[in-house]
Amino acid sequence: MRAHILLGLVAVISILMWQCTSDIDKEVPPHIIPLKKMANIQADVLLINQHLKTLSLPDSSQQMADSAAIYFNGLFEKYNITKQDYDSSLPFYENNVPLLDSLYKASINKLNVLKTQR
């Protein structure tokens, strides 16, 4: 009798957990950058943007744009994606709040790991 109650309780908990995470586990379409890769990209985007803020360039508008282009082209090459891949993937995550939350949590985790490695 206790085994049946325990088994039923496990089943109910499993169903509730599945329902709560179904949005987060939503399958990412094939043309969208996968969540884990996108989280790594976003962490690098944050690092690049922070670095660009620290640069003091004489003609800041054009030189800043040139510097940003160099960094972001390197980022796209590093992850073997195009700017178009990134630009089409970001809105997908922004329009899926549970996925966006997972994306930024993973990005923050990566940044924390990098911070501890310094």
GROMACS elastic network, one bead per residue, 0.5 to 0.9 nm:
[ bonds ]
;  ai    aj funct       b0    kb
    1     4     6  0.52488   500
    1     5     6  0.64770   500
    1     6     6  0.87149   500
    2     5     6  0.50742   500
    2     6     6  0.60533   500
    2     7     6  0.84236   500
    3     6     6  0.50441   500
    3     7     6  0.59378   500
    3     8     6  0.84557   500
    4     8     6  0.60033   500
    4     9     6  0.84732   500
    5     8     6  0.50491   500
    5     9     6  0.60671   500
    5    10     6  0.85756   500
    6     9     6  0.50402   500
    6    10     6  0.61623   500
    6    11     6  0.85775   500
    7    10     6  0.51367   500
    7    11     6  0.61973   500
    7    12     6  0.87189   500
    8    11     6  0.50216   500
    8    12     6  0.61938   500
    8    13     6  0.86099   500
    9    12     6  0.51539   500
    9    13     6  0.61456   500
    9    14     6  0.84903   500
   10    13     6  0.51619   500
   10    14     6  0.60231   500
   10    15     6  0.85981   500
   11    14     6  0.50739   500
   11    15     6  0.61898   500
   11    16     6  0.86443   500
   12    15     6  0.51638   500
   12    16     6  0.61939   500
   12    17     6  0.85932   500
   13    16     6  0.51085   500
   13    17     6  0.60770   500
   13    18     6  0.85096   500
   14    17     6  0.51371   500
   14    18     6  0.60689   500
   14    19     6  0.86107   500
   15    18     6  0.50583   500
   15    19     6  0.61797   500
   15    20     6  0.86385   500
   16    19     6  0.51551   500
   16    20     6  0.61936   500
   16    21     6  0.87070   500
   17    20     6  0.51223   500
   17    21     6  0.62224   500
   17    22     6  0.84530   500
   18    21     6  0.53240   500
   18    22     6  0.58297   500
   19    22     6  0.52650   500
   19    23     6  0.81183   500
   20    23     6  0.73535   500
   20    24     6  0.83177   500
   21    24     6  0.51887   500
   21    25     6  0.61316   500
   21    26     6  0.86099   500
   21    98     6  0.86647   500
   22    25     6  0.51680   500
   22    26     6  0.61718   500
   23    26     6  0.51506   500
   23    27     6  0.89031   500
   23    96     6  0.82072   500
   23    97     6  0.88365   500
   23    98     6  0.63547   500
   23    99     6  0.75059   500
   24    27     6  0.85733   500
   24    96     6  0.85357   500
   24    97     6  0.86085   500
   24    98     6  0.52170   500
   24    99     6  0.53193   500
   24   100     6  0.89168   500
   24   101     6  0.87933   500
   24   102     6  0.74495   500
   25    28     6  0.85508   500
   25    98     6  0.88766   500
   25    99     6  0.79663   500
   26    99     6  0.80871   500
   27    30     6  0.88661   500
   28    31     6  0.82556   500
   28    32     6  0.63657   500
   28    33     6  0.79136   500
   28    34     6  0.65612   500
   28    35     6  0.77448   500
   28    92     6  0.87778   500
   29    32     6  0.54978   500
   29    33     6  0.83846   500
   29    34     6  0.84458   500
   30    33     6  0.75805   500
   30    34     6  0.81098   500
   31    34     6  0.89330   500
   31    85     6  0.77323   500
   31    88     6  0.84585   500
   31    89     6  0.78870   500
   32    35     6  0.87038   500
   32    85     6  0.71199   500
   32    86     6  0.82359   500
   32    88     6  0.71077   500
   32    90     6  0.84943   500
   32    92     6  0.75912   500
   33    36     6  0.84949   500
   33    37     6  0.66471   500
   33    38     6  0.59042   500
   33    81     6  0.85433   500
   33    85     6  0.70776   500
   33    86     6  0.72884   500
   33    88     6  0.87731   500
   33    89     6  0.58689   500
   33    90     6  0.85782   500
   34    37     6  0.55118   500
   34    38     6  0.59820   500
   34    39     6  0.85803   500
   34    89     6  0.87449   500
   35    38     6  0.50124   500
   35    39     6  0.60186   500
   35    40     6  0.86959   500
   35    93     6  0.86024   500
   35    99     6  0.78066   500
   35   100     6  0.89562   500
   35   102     6  0.80628   500
   35   103     6  0.62679   500
   35   106     6  0.88143   500
   36    39     6  0.51114   500
   36    40     6  0.64750   500
   36    41     6  0.87375   500
   36   103     6  0.74083   500
   36   106     6  0.73927   500
   36   107     6  0.87287   500
   37    40     6  0.51891   500
   37    41     6  0.62473   500
   37    42     6  0.86605   500
   37    79     6  0.79082   500
   38    42     6  0.60223   500
   38    43     6  0.85488   500
   38    86     6  0.83447   500
   38    89     6  0.82662   500
   38    90     6  0.83675   500
   38   103     6  0.71326   500
   38   107     6  0.84608   500
   39    42     6  0.50715   500
   39    43     6  0.62186   500
   39    44     6  0.86825   500
   39   102     6  0.84251   500
   39   103     6  0.51204   500
   39   104     6  0.65953   500
   39   105     6  0.82098   500
   39   106     6  0.56712   500
   39   108     6  0.85264   500
   39   110     6  0.81348   500
   40    43     6  0.51550   500
   40    44     6  0.63715   500
   40    45     6  0.86586   500
   40   103     6  0.88448   500
   40   106     6  0.77107   500
   40   107     6  0.59667   500
   40   110     6  0.69881   500
   40   111     6  0.89724   500
   41    44     6  0.51136   500
   41    45     6  0.61068   500
   41    46     6  0.87021   500
   41    75     6  0.75687   500
   41    76     6  0.85518   500
   41    79     6  0.75061   500
   41    86     6  0.89154   500
   41   107     6  0.80788   500
   42    46     6  0.62016   500
   42    47     6  0.86078   500
   42   103     6  0.81513   500
   42   104     6  0.77717   500
   42   107     6  0.61976   500
   43    46     6  0.52283   500
   43    47     6  0.63968   500
   43    48     6  0.87602   500
   43   104     6  0.83110   500
   43   106     6  0.85105   500
   43   108     6  0.69590   500
   43   109     6  0.89172   500
   43   110     6  0.67328   500
   43   111     6  0.62686   500
   44    48     6  0.60830   500
   44    49     6  0.85223   500
   44    75     6  0.75298   500
   44   107     6  0.85407   500
   44   111     6  0.85156   500
   45    48     6  0.50786   500
   45    49     6  0.60774   500
   45    50     6  0.84968   500
   45    72     6  0.78859   500
   45    75     6  0.80088   500
   46    49     6  0.51670   500
   46    50     6  0.61140   500
   46    51     6  0.85736   500
   47    50     6  0.51121   500
   47    51     6  0.61209   500
   47    52     6  0.85975   500
   47   111     6  0.85637   500
   48    51     6  0.50493   500
   48    52     6  0.60921   500
   48    53     6  0.86521   500
   48    68     6  0.79529   500
   48    71     6  0.69056   500
   48    72     6  0.78692   500
   49    52     6  0.50853   500
   49    53     6  0.63357   500
   49    54     6  0.89503   500
   49    68     6  0.81693   500
   50    53     6  0.52132   500
   50    54     6  0.67436   500
   51    54     6  0.52628   500
   51    55     6  0.67749   500
   52    55     6  0.53352   500
   52    56     6  0.85905   500
   52    64     6  0.73868   500
   52    67     6  0.76947   500
   52    68     6  0.70855   500
   53    56     6  0.79484   500
   55    60     6  0.89086   500
   55    64     6  0.81881   500
   56    59     6  0.89666   500
   56    60     6  0.72970   500
   56    64     6  0.88706   500
   57    61     6  0.85318   500
   57    63     6  0.66289   500
   57    64     6  0.70603   500
   58    61     6  0.88994   500
   58    63     6  0.79353   500
   59    62     6  0.62879   500
   59    63     6  0.59528   500
   59    64     6  0.78967   500
   60    63     6  0.53409   500
   60    64     6  0.52411   500
   60    65     6  0.80681   500
   61    64     6  0.53362   500
   61    65     6  0.62498   500
   61    66     6  0.87403   500
   62    65     6  0.51372   500
   62    66     6  0.61914   500
   62    67     6  0.86137   500
   63    67     6  0.60247   500
   63    68     6  0.84522   500
   64    67     6  0.50390   500
   64    68     6  0.59979   500
   64    69     6  0.84809   500
   65    68     6  0.50759   500
   65    69     6  0.60991   500
   65    70     6  0.86553   500
   66    69     6  0.51254   500
   66    70     6  0.63064   500
   66    71     6  0.87961   500
   67    70     6  0.51522   500
   67    71     6  0.63139   500
   67    72     6  0.86087   500
   68    71     6  0.51801   500
   68    72     6  0.59831   500
   68    73     6  0.83443   500
   69    72     6  0.51970   500
   69    73     6  0.58401   500
   69    74     6  0.83933   500
   70    73     6  0.52805   500
   70    74     6  0.62342   500
   70    75     6  0.86820   500
   71    74     6  0.51354   500
   71    75     6  0.62230   500
   71    76     6  0.88036   500
   72    76     6  0.61604   500
   72    77     6  0.84812   500
   72    83     6  0.84218   500
   73    76     6  0.51467   500
   73    77     6  0.61728   500
   73    78     6  0.85527   500
   73    82     6  0.83873   500
   73    83     6  0.79797   500
   74    77     6  0.50418   500
   74    78     6  0.60181   500
   74    79     6  0.87451   500
   75    78     6  0.50159   500
   75    79     6  0.64269   500
   75    80     6  0.84414   500
   75    81     6  0.85449   500
   76    79     6  0.53777   500
   76    80     6  0.58371   500
   76    81     6  0.50566   500
   76    82     6  0.56739   500
   76    83     6  0.66783   500
   76    86     6  0.82522   500
   77    81     6  0.63624   500
   77    82     6  0.76331   500
   78    81     6  0.79407   500
   79    82     6  0.87591   500
   81    84     6  0.81005   500
   81    85     6  0.60281   500
   81    86     6  0.71866   500
   82    85     6  0.50587   500
   82    86     6  0.64969   500
   82    87     6  0.85925   500
   83    86     6  0.51275   500
   83    87     6  0.59619   500
   83    88     6  0.85181   500
   84    88     6  0.59846   500
   84    89     6  0.83864   500
   85    88     6  0.53792   500
   85    89     6  0.60919   500
   85    90     6  0.87008   500
   86    89     6  0.51334   500
   86    90     6  0.61059   500
   87    90     6  0.57157   500
   87    91     6  0.72700   500
   88    91     6  0.62003   500
   88    92     6  0.70609   500
   89    92     6  0.52624   500
   89    93     6  0.66904   500
   89    94     6  0.88408   500
   90    93     6  0.53581   500
   90    94     6  0.61809   500
   90    95     6  0.87166   500
   91    95     6  0.60159   500
   91    96     6  0.86053   500
   92    95     6  0.53555   500
   92    96     6  0.65389   500
   92    99     6  0.89724   500
   92   100     6  0.87616   500
   93    96     6  0.51035   500
   93    97     6  0.70413   500
   93    98     6  0.85293   500
   93    99     6  0.58841   500
   93   100     6  0.50265   500
   93   101     6  0.87985   500
   93   103     6  0.78308   500
   94    97     6  0.63668   500
   94    99     6  0.80221   500
   94   100     6  0.57691   500
   95    99     6  0.85994   500
   95   100     6  0.78213   500
   96    99     6  0.53932   500
   96   100     6  0.60187   500
   96   101     6  0.85926   500
   97   101     6  0.59828   500
   97   102     6  0.85343   500
   98   101     6  0.50777   500
   98   102     6  0.62836   500
   98   103     6  0.85629   500
   99   102     6  0.50100   500
   99   103     6  0.59936   500
   99   104     6  0.86613   500
  100   104     6  0.62061   500
  100   105     6  0.85075   500
  101   104     6  0.53444   500
  101   105     6  0.61190   500
  101   106     6  0.85838   500
  102   105     6  0.51096   500
  102   106     6  0.61049   500
  102   107     6  0.85162   500
  103   106     6  0.53077   500
  103   107     6  0.61972   500
  103   108     6  0.87135   500
  104   108     6  0.60186   500
  104   109     6  0.84263   500
  105   108     6  0.51562   500
  105   109     6  0.61694   500
  105   110     6  0.86982   500
  106   109     6  0.50038   500
  106   110     6  0.62691   500
  106   111     6  0.87064   500
  107   110     6  0.51270   500
  107   111     6  0.62843   500
  107   112     6  0.86497   500
  108   111     6  0.50080   500
  108   112     6  0.60975   500
  108   113     6  0.86005   500
  109   112     6  0.50526   500
  109   113     6  0.62447   500
  109   114     6  0.86731   500
  110   113     6  0.51037   500
  110   114     6  0.62448   500
  110   115     6  0.85891   500
  111   114     6  0.50260   500
  111   115     6  0.60824   500
  111   116     6  0.87134   500
  112   116     6  0.63030   500
  112   117     6  0.86963   500
  113   116     6  0.52452   500
  113   117     6  0.63420   500
  114   117     6  0.51036   500
  114   118     6  0.66861   500
  115   118     6  0.55346   500
